[in-house]
Amino acid sequence: MTTGFAQIQYGSLRVATFLIALLGASIAHGQVPDAIYHVVANGASGDLFSPGTLTGTYCNTFGCQTSTASALANLSTSASGTSSSHGAPAAIAAGTIEYNFEVIGPIGEVIPLHITGNVSTFAAGEASTAIAQILYAGVPFTACSSTVSGGCNASDPSAAALSAGFSLPTDVINSVFVSAQGNAVGGSFNAFADPVITIDSGFLALHPGLSLVFSSNVVSAVPEPTDWLLLSAGLGVMLGWRKTHRRPPGGIPAT
């Protein structure tokens, strides 16, 4: 199971991702652990450990800072902040989610999956850094912007679209870590990340019994196969009702 930890320090930003293990022991269907949310915004009354958004404002004699961060049940995270001057308080914000999922199917089968999403960052001013990251299957996908020398890895883009395939066995709990965070002194920043994981569509067409189960406190962005069946059935009923209840030119329902 993957565990992520992110820490932001005044005047600089450090991200430390601690990978314990990608695949944990097999856990029975229906026991997917809840997602862990953590939202921090400088000047807010406290941290948030459930889906939502925090905004904090703090001022001193030199100026003000405003920080906002979110970690939402649709698995998107964002962070932004502005510090008005060199002597003003630092804007610091972070939104992180560690969520879990399981591929349900014949035990021991290895299933091809697909992940899409976006990571985007922006930093401006005297000393600002923003980082957005999606960590899946032990692979970090990162965007970074900084006005500080060495604030980002040279290979990190400021924004990127993620579209990649990977494979995992069925009936094993897997984790994804999503984060958007940054800080600024005399400047501003913003960061955003939003992953979506699905079963490979071509493989699923040939194996319709497969499904993904996510943490119960997240909102899956893509309907599961059983949901599509229900939606299709409902649409068929609606179309049938409209066909048998057409109005003739006089406006009286047909029988």
Secondary structure, 3 states (H helix, E strand, C coil): CCCCEEEEECCEEEEECCCCCCCCCCCCCCCCCCCEEEEEECCCCCCECCCEEEEEEEEECCEEEEEEEEECCCCCEEEEEEECCCCCCCEEEEEEEEEEEEEECCCCCEEEEEEEEEEEEEEEEEEEEEEEEEEECCEEEEEEEECCCCCCCCCCCCEEEEEEEEEEECCCCEEEEEEEEEEEEEEEEEEEECCEEEECHHHHHHCCCCEEEECCCCCCCCCCHHHHHHHHHHHHHHHHHHHHCCCCCCCCCCC
